[in-house]
């Protein structure tokens, strides 16, 4: 995956600084010539006669006739009569981001297809130039020892390799820039040029050569690798593709960019091979094969992208702004510091000695599944042997067949988007996946935020989503006893407590050293465990993956049992502890809270439903009993007749209207479970949020503010209460869709489009922040949570398993036996589910199962 943008992009943790495209046009036997860098505006160094760098080039576009359109993963830049008034140039940028294709979507490459239309009466010779600097920025930019090398590949693909030696012993990267030679397109290269006077060929001389000849010398392909660059020297390369365009004719020229950086190395020493190496090997020279395959396969990628996007783009029910915002918010899946590794091929140098080793228990575990005794009489024998070096989890052996009848219903507006190939090839290893909370909050897979963003992965790459849940399931059953100081309270605790869902998978050594977040002790947060249970159930229900359900079930039970300590008065409902103990980590909560309490109710419902489906009847009964008790307490303490109060305390904001108060209801309804609250309470709360949090902020043109006093004034009790959170606004809109409030839903979400994406907004396109104030001041650009817009599409087009699920409330199926209230009571007459899971190889975590 690669994001095609003019400003720059990143892929799998490699920062990439794009080159520049240029055009040279000759007409009337050379009597008419046009040339320009294909970028509007002027370079800052323009006019310096002594400059030998890129400011000496022709920056001749004013941009008045140039437009840019984006529909991720493609983008179009149109130059209509610039610089030649009789030539229309369009550049189509294509990234292999293809839903459900776990091979091609991992490839570090992009294609730039230029279409040239000659509207004049004379034939034109057009030369396009793709230039690239041998650099990844940072301290290695001018460190030297970089080498450029021309190549001629198969099927007319030729170009230049740029071998970059990174600093501080970090893994190297090799770029490839190339073009496709055809009967009408001639490709030549200039393997090396520099930006300073001392260079053998300078940028100024390169420009002069193209102005004169419109191409480079063919002999350049034979000169071999360049001399390594000197410290302080910038090494650049250029690929030229030239073609004749007849009067009123059209021509296509395709360039490709690839970068091969086979190894990802984290700061504490752990190294892994990137996902694409599974198919291309670990040589940096794989870049040649990558650009070749990009130039020969991009048409197929486009066909698949159009098949995916067309049903949404052609849906007349959907507003136009929603359609392109839906796709463009996906930029974060590739620009959010993404790392996608091949889990089967760890790199040789795995770990440093920075931390003292902590003993990790390593036992072979044999697990036998008893008969499930389910409603549909499906028998499973579940056997696995796993130790601490296992990364694949448990296996499932099925000793029978299960036919679960589903009542079909007509749903002409819905599509089956969890494709069958994801389910048929269930054993495919799709690797392990990390993405950052945001470029300012550098923590991998921050879980309280992934709760909102995960709808995008589940919809488009469900196997990746399941693997993320597997990683967190293993973490729940593990413990890391190293001491950590928590900054907000100044106290100490341990890094990871068994039973608590970690806040994140780490920063410097992900998977092995979790909980990089150290502002508060997240083992005392009240939302993480509930969010884990809710995500697992939603993914289990949507994919129908029984093996996944059985594998993570021990962690689900443990996560639920862990939360019982926060029920202080034995009413089944958890209480908050007077500090910001949830995702709103600056917003203090006292007693029962609408946000965490509703999530807990939803988790009880989801855990009960999952237990019922897996045959753990005792736990299902226990969760149901606790649910009804907790719900009664929740409504008694928080319902005020029109919405649920922020919390049950007596602070000045306890009666605030929280936009996110029904987050639990949003998840259960999205998972095909019955409603938590009656229709009146749900619609009344959402209407209150719409009338106050949305419409009283700039007339609904900014999204939903997190907190609003019942007198119509924004809750200013903390930074987060007065912010509009983009991802939460999308989630609230999805909740409104679920409640049948379509007009309110799209009006709510449109506020994010107006403020963030439209021309009248703040200019946050392709960098949607976590939030902004009512004055438009942003916090944390390029953030994970806005991917929650895909929860709206999830409602509009739910997966087949959700559509066809029986409409009987799962809670009504569970028959309660006497004395089933404590979640941690021993099991009786239920199958034994693995109480141990494989812990992390080479980890500082101790498996305490």
N, C-alpha and C positions, 0 to 999 in steps of 0.2 A: 504494500500500500504506500502511496506517496501523495501528498497534497500538492496540487498544482496551484500555485499562487505567484503573483508578481513580486511579493516582498521577501519571500523565503519560505522554507518549510523544513520540517524535521521528520525523520522516519526511524523507528526502532532505536531511538537514542542517539542517532548520528545527526549532528547539526549540519545542514547543507546550505551553502550560500550560492545562489544561482548565478549563472553567467548571464550574458547579454546576447540578444539576437539583433542582427543587422540585416539590411536589405540594400542591394545595388541593382539598379535598373538602367538598361541601355536601349535606346530606340533610334531609328533613322540612321543606321550605320554608325552609331556612336556619337552622333551630333546632339542627341538629347540624353542627358544622364541625370539620374536622381540617386541619392544615397542618404541613408539615415540609420541611426540606432532606432530600433523599434521600441522606444520608450518616450512618452511625452515629457516635455520639460527639458531643462538644460543641466548638464553636469556642473558641479560646483567649481571645478577648476577650469571651466571653459574660458578661452581667450588668452591663456598663458602660452605665449609663443614658444617658450622653452620646454614645455611639457611634452614628454614622449609617451605618456600614458593615455588612458581612455578619454580624457578631456580633449584630446586632439582629434577625436572622431567627429563625425557629423551628427549633432544632436538637433535634428531639423523637424521634429514632430511637435506641433503645438497641442495636439490632443483634442482639438475641436471636433474632429470627425472620427475619433477612436472611442470604442465602447468595449466594456468588459461585462461578461455574463458568467455567472457561476451556478452550476447545478452539480454539486459534489456527487461523484468523483470526477466530473468533467467541468471544463471551463472554456469559454470562447472569448478571444480578443479580436475585434474587428477594426481594421485600418481602412476606412472608406475614402480612397482618394488621397491618402497620405503615404509617402511623400509624392507619388506620381498621381496626378488627378485622374488618369485613365486606367488605374490599376486598383482593384479591390483585393485586399489581403485579409484572410482570416486565419487565426491560429487556434486550433482545437487542442486542448490539453487533456490527456487521458491518464488516469491512474487505474491500475488493476485492482480496484476495490470491488470485488464481485461476491455478493452474499452467497454463503454456503460453499464457496470455492476456497478451501483451506490451503490450497497449493499456490495458485496464482496470486491470491490476495496477499501472500507473504513476500512477494518479490519486490526487491528494492529497485524500482524502475519507473519511468514515466515516458510518455510519448507525446510529441508535439507535431501535429499534422497541419501543414500550411496549405491552404487552398488559394490559388492565384487566379483571378478572373480579369481578363484583359478587355476593357470596355472601349478601347481605342481602335483606330483604323490601321495601326502599324503593329507588326509583331514586336514583341519585347523579349529581350534576354534578361531574365531575372536570376539573381544570385542571392541566396539566403545564407547567412553566416551564423553559426552557433559557436560562441566563445565561452570558455570555462577556465576558471582559475584553479590551480592545484592547491586547494586550501580547504580547511574546515573551520577557519577562523581561530580565535584563541591564541595561545602562546606558540602553537605549532605552525602558525601561518607563515612566519618568516624564519623558522628554525633551520631550514636547509635540508639537503639530502633527498629532495623530492625529484622524481624522474618522470618524464613524459615519453610515450612510445606509440608510434603509429601502428595500425594493424589493418589487414584486409581479411574480412571474415567470409562466411558462406552466404550464398543467396544475395550477393551484391551489397552486403552490409559492411561498411568500413568506417574507420574513425581513428580516435586517439585514446590511449589509456593514460591516466594520470595517477601514478603511484605516489601516495602521500604517506610519509613517515610521521606519525603523530608523536607528540612530546610525552615525557615522563613515562615511557614504556607502555603507553596505551596501545591497543591493537591498531594496526595500520588499516588504511582504506584505499581502494583503487576505484577511481571513477572511470567510466567509459562514456564518451560522447560519440555519436555515430549517426549516419544517415543511410538511407536505402538508395542504391543506384539502380535505375531502370533504363529502359530504352531511350527515354527522353530526359533523364536526370543524370547529371555527371557529378560525382563526388570527389573532392580533393581535400587535402588537409595541410595545415601548418602545425606541426607537432609542438613547436616551442616559440613563444615570443614573450618579451618582458615589458615592464612598465617604466623602466628607467633608462637613462642614456647609455649606461654601460652594457645593456643587453645586446646580443648579436643581432637580433631582429627585435625592434621595438613595436609597440602598439601603433605608433604613428606610421612606421614603414609598412606594417601589415595592412593598415587601412589604405595606404597609397597603392599597394599591390592590387588590392581588390577593386579600387576605383579604376585602375588602368586595365586589368585583365579580366576581372570578374571571376577569377578562380586562382588556385595555387598550382604549383608545378606537380605533375604526377610523380616525379622522382622523389618527392618527399616521403612517399610510402616506403622507400628503401633505405632511409637513413638510420633506422634502428633506434634504440633507446638514447635519450639525451644524456648529457653529463649531469650528475646530481647538482641540484641548485645550491648556491652558496647561502650562508646565513644572511638574512635580510633581503633576499631576492624573491620576487613573486614570479612563479612560473605559470604561464598560461598556454592554452591550446585553442585551435580554431578548426571547425569542420565547415566546408563550403559545399552547398548543393546548388547546381545551376541548371536552368531549363529555359527553353524557348516557349513562349506563350503566344499562340496565334491571335490575330484580331478576333474579338468576341469569343475567344477560346478560354479554356480552363485547364489548370495543371495542379497536381498535388505533389507536395514534397514532405517527407516524413523524417523527423529526427527522433532520436531516443537518448535518454540519459539513464545510466545505471551506476550503482555504487556497491562494491563488494567489500564488506567489512565483516568477515565471517565470525568474529569473536566479540562478545560483549563482556567487558570486565568491570566489576563493581569495585568501589573504592577500598573495600576490606579484603579484596583478593579473589573472591569467587568469580569464576569465568564460565561462560556457556557459549555454545554455538547457536547462531541465529537460525530461525526456522527455515529460511530458504536454503541453507546448506544441506538439508536433508535431500534436496533435489539437484543441487549444483556443486556440492562438495565444498571444501574449505579453502580452496585456493583463491587468492585475490583476483586471479585472472578469470575467474568465473564471470567477471563483469562483461567479457566479450560475449559469452553465451547469453547473458541476461539481456544485453541490448539487441542481440540477434532475435531472441524469442519475443521481445517486446515489439519489434518492428514487423515480425511475421504473424503475431497473434492479436494485435490490438483491435482488429476488426471484430474478432470473436468476442473480446472483452466488451466492446461497445454493444454488440448484439445482446449479450447477457445483461448488461447494465440497463439497456432500454426495456428488456422484458421485465425487469424488476421495477423500474420506475414508471413505466407507461400506465399501468392500472391506476396509480395514484394521480399522475398528472392529468389523466383523462377523466377523473372522477369529478363530475360537475357539482357534487355536493360540497366540495372542499374549496375554501377560499384560496385565491392564487398566492397570497403572501404565505399561507400555511405550507403550501406544497414545496416552495423552494427553501423556506426556512427549515422544514423537516429534513431535507437532504443536506443542506449546507451545515447544519449543526453537527453532522457526522464528521466534520473536519477534525474534531478532537480525538477521534479514534486513531488518527495517524499523527496529529500534531501535539498530542498530549504526552510526549516523552515515551512513546510506546516501545516496549521491548517484547519481542515474540521469539521464544527460543525453541530449539529442537530438544525436547525432554529426553530423547534417547541418546543424545551425544554430548555429554558434558565435556568441557574443555579439560585438558590435562592438568593445568595449574589451577587447582580448585580453591584453595583457601590460604590465607596468610596466617601469621602467628600473632596477630595483634592482640587477640583476646585469649585468656587462659582457657584451656579446654574444659568443658563440662561433660561429665559422663552421661552418655545417652544409653539407656537400656536397649539391648538388642536381643530380642527373643523371637523365636519362631512361634507363630500363633496359628493354631488350627481351629477353625470355627465351623460348626455344623449348624445348619438351619433346620429346625424342626418344621413339621408341617405347618403351613401358614394358617390353616383353619379360617380362610377368608370366606366371604359370602359366595364367591364364585368357585370355591374349592380348587384353587390353584396350588399345586405342590411345588416347593423349591427345595433343593439341597444346596446349601451355600457353603462352599469349602474354599478356603484360601490359606496359603502360608505366606506370611509377610513379615518382613523385618524392617529395621530402621533405614535400610537403603532402598526400600521400595518407593517408587514414585507413581505407581499405577493404581494403587488402592486394591480393593478386594474384587474377586471375580464372582460370577453367578452361573451356576449350573442349573438349568431348568429341566425337571424330570416330568414334565407333563405339558399339557396345552391349556391355555386359558382363552376362552372366548367370552369377552365381556360385551354384551349387547348394548348398543347405544341408540337412543331414540333420536332419529334424524329430524332436523327441522330446516325449512327453507331459509336460506340466508343469502339472498342474491347480491347483497352489497358487501359481503365479506369474502375474503380470499384465504386460502390455506397457505400461509406463508412460512410455516416451519416445514421445509421441504422434505419429501420422503427420503431423499438420498442421505440426509443427516441421520435418519433413523435406521435405514437399511444397513449402512456401513458403520454400525455402532462401535466397532473395534478400532476404528481409525485413530491413530495417535496424532492429535493436532497440536501438540506442544503445550508450552506454558506461556501465559500472557500476563504482562504487567502494563498498567498505564497510570500516570500520575494523577493525584488529586487536582493539581494545577501547576503551572510553571512557576508559581510563587510559593506553593505549598508542596514541597518535593517529598512526597510519600507515595509509595506504590499501592494502588488498589485500595485507597481509603474507603473503608467499608460503609460508613454511615452515608457517604456520598454516592458510592456505587449502588446503594439501595435505590436511588433515583435514576442513575444513568444506565443501569443494567438492562433496562427494557430494549435498548438499542442492540446490545450484544445478543440477547436472547432471541430477538427477532431475526437478526441477520447472520450471526455466527453462534448458534446455540451451543455447539460443542466447546467453544472457548468459554462461554458463560458457565457451563457445568464444571469445567476444570477450575475456574476461579472459586466456585463454591466448594469443590473438593479440597482446594488448598486451605480454605478457611475451616472446613470441617476437621481436617487434620490438626489445625492450630488450636481448635477448641479443646481437644483432648491432650494438649501438650502444655508444658510449663517451662518458663525460663526464669530461674531464681536470681539472676544478677540484679543488683540494686540500681534503682533509677531515682533521680530527684525530680519531683514534679514542680514546675516553675510557679504555678499560680498559688499553691498553698505552701510551698517550701518544704514539704514533707518528703519522705522516702518510701518507696515500695519496691516490688519486684517487677521486672520488665513484662512478664506475661504470666497471668494466673490461670491455672487449669479451670476450665468451665466458662471462662470469659471469652467472648469473641474479640479478637484483636482489632484495634482501630485501623491498622494498616499492615501490610506485609513487610514493612521496613523501608529503609532508604539506602544504606551503605552495603547491606548484605541481605537482600530480600529473600524471603522464605526461611532464612536461617536466623535472622535477628529482626524480629517483628516489633511493632509498636515504636516506631520512630517518634511519633507524637508524644510529647512529654509536658504539655501544659497542665493537664489534669490526669489523674489516675483513671484511665478508661475502663479498668476492671470494675469500677463503681458506676459506670454510665448505665442508664436505664433504657437505652434504645438499641444498642448494638445486638444483643442476643435476640431480641424480638425481630429485628430486621433480618438476622440470619435465618431464623425459622421461616419467616414469611417469604424470603427469596427462594429458599430451598423448596418450599411447598409449591410456589408458583412455577418454578422450573420443572419440578417433578410432574405437576399436573399438565403443564403445557407440552412437555416432550413425551410423556408416558414412559419414561426410562426407568423401569423397575430396578435395574441393577444400580443405577445412581441412587435411587431412593433407599435401597437396602444399605448401600455403602456409607451414606452420610447419616443414617438414622441414629446411630449411637451418639453422634455429636449433637443432633437435634434434641435428643432426650437430655443430654448433659447440659446443654444450653438452657433448656427450660427449667431443669432442677436447680441450676445455679441462681436463677432469678428469685427463687422462693425467699431468699434471705432479705429481699427488699420489701416483702409484705410484712409490715411492722405490726399490723393489728389483726392478722389472720382473717381478713375479709376476702382474700383471693386476689386483691388488687395491689400492685406495687406502688410504692411511694418514692418520690424524689427526695434528695437529701440537702436541699438548701444551697446548692451550688449549681453551676451550669453543667449538669451531668448528662448531656446529650449533644446532638449535632449542632445545636445552637449554643456553642461553648463559651459565649459571653453573656448569655441570657439566663439569669438565675431562676430556679424553680423551687417552690415550696409545697410539700405535701403531694397530693395527687395532681398530676398534670394531664391536660387534654391530649398533648402530643404523645408522651410516653405511655400514658394509661391506655389510650386507644390502640397504640401499637401492641401493647401487652394483650389486650382483649383479642386482637386479630391473631396474635401468635398462638394463643390458646385454641382458637378456632382452627387455625391451620395445622397445629400439632395434633389436635384431635382427629382431623380428617386424614392426615397422613398416617397416623397410628392405625386408624380403622382400615385403611387400604393395605397396610403392610401386615395386618394381623395382630398388632399389639393392642388387644382389646382393653386390657386393664388401663393402659396409659390413655387410650382414647376416652374411656369413661372418666378417668381422673381429670383430664383437661376439660371435659364438658361440664362436670360438676363445678370446677373452679371458675369456668367461664361465666356461668349464670350468677354465681355469687359476686364475682368481680364486676360484672356488668351492672348489677343492681347498685353496688357501691359507687361505681363510676358516675352513673346517672344521678344518683342522690346527691353526690358531692359537687358535681360540676354543671349539670343542666340548669339553665336559668329561665327556660321558657322559649328562648329563640336561638341559643347557641350554647356551646360548652365553654365555660370560663377557662382562662389560661391555666390557672391552678386553683387549689383549694386553700391557699394561704390567705393572708390578710394584708399583703403588700399593695402598693398603689397601682400595680398592673395586674393583679390577680383576676380582675374581670375583663382583661383585654381580650379582643377578638383575634385569635391567632389564625393566620391563613392556613396553616398546616395542621389544624386540630383534628382532621379526619383522615390522617395519613394511613392509619390502620384499615379503615373502611375502604380506602382507595385500593389497597393491596388485596384484601380478601375478595372484593368484587372483581378485580382484574384477574383473579385466580379461579373464578368460577364458583366461589363459595357464597353462601347466603349473606344477606346484610347483617351487620352487627346491630344497627339501630333501626327503629321503624322509619318508614318513609318520611313522616312528618319531621322528625328530628334531623334527618340527613338533609333534606331539602331546605329546611329552615336555616340550618347552620350555613350551608353553602350560599343561600341567598343573602344572609347577613354578611358573609365574607365578600360577596360580589358588590353589595350596596356600599359597604364601608371600606374594606381593604383595597378594593379595585377602583370603584367609581369615584371615591372621594380623594383619589390621588391623581391630579392632572386629568380629571375626567375619564379615567380608565385608559390612559395612553402611556402608562409606565409599567404595568403589571400589578401584582398584588403585594402590598407592603406587608411585612411579616406580622406586625402588631398594630392594632388600632383600638383606641379607647372607645367605649360605647357612646361617648359624646362627639365622635367624629374627628378627634384629633389623633395624630400619629403617636404611637407609644414610643416615647423618647427615653425609656428607662435604660437602654444600652445601645451600643452600636448596631447590633443585629436586629433588635426589635424595630428599628426605624428604617431598615434596609428593605428593598425589593430584591428577593432572591429569584434569579431567572429560572433555575430548575424547579424550585418550589412552585412558582407560578404555573409552569407547564403541568406539574403534578396536580395542582388544584383544578386546572382546566380539565384534565383527564377525569378527575373525580366528578366534575360537573357533567361531563359527557355520560358517565356511568349513571348519573341521577336523572338523565333525560333533559338536562339544561343546556342544550346545544348552543343557543344564541349567547348565553352568558359565558360558556366555555370558550368559544372562539374570540369573544370580545376580551376576555381576560388574557388569553395567550397573545392576542394581537398587540397588546401593550408592550410585550417584550420585543416583538418585531418592530414596532414603531420606534421605540427608544433605542434598540440595539442594532437593527439591520436597515431601517429605511433611511432615505436621504435626509429626512428632517430630524433624525435621531442623533446619537452621540458618536456614531462611527465605530461601533464595536464589532463589525463584521469579521468573521473568522478569528475572533478573539473574545467571544462572549464571556463576560466576567461572572464571578459568583453572584455579585449583586451591585446595586447602585442605590444611592439615597434619592429622595424625592427631588433633590437639586441636581441629580445627574452625576454625582461623584462616585466613581466606580471603586470596587475592591476586588483584587485578584483576577486579572485578565487570564484568558485561555484556561477555563475551568471545566471540570468534569460534569458537574450537576446538570447543565443545560441539555445534555443528551436525554433528559427526561421528556422532551417533546415526543420521543418515541413511545411514551406511555399513552399519549393521546392516540397515536396510530394503532397501538395495541387494542384500545377500546373500539376504534372504528373498524378494525379488521382483526378480530381475535383469532388465535390458532384453532385448528379443527378440534383438538382435544377439549378445549374450553367450550366451543360452540356445542359439541355433541355430548357433553357431560350431562348426566341425568339432572333434571331440574329439581329434584328432591333435595332439600337442605341436608347436608352431610351430618349436621348435628342431630337431626331427627332420627338418623339411623342408629345412633349410639344409645344403647340401653344402659342405664346407670345401675350398678350394683351397690349394695350397702358399703359404707366406709371407704369411699374412694375420693379422698380430697387432697392428700399430700402427693405431690408429683414424684417424690423420691421414695415412696413405699416400694417394697420388693415386688417383682413381677410374680404373677401366678398364672399358670396354665397358658402361657404364651411362649412363642418360640424365642429362643435365646438369640439375640442379635449381637454381633461382634462388639465387645466392650473395649476392644483395643483397635487402633488403626495404625497403619504404618506412619512412623514419624519421619522427620526430614533427614535425608542423608546429609552427612557433614554439618550437622546443625548444633547450635548451642541450646536447643530446646530439649527438655527431658520429657519423654512420653510417660505420663503418670496414670495411664489407664488402669 
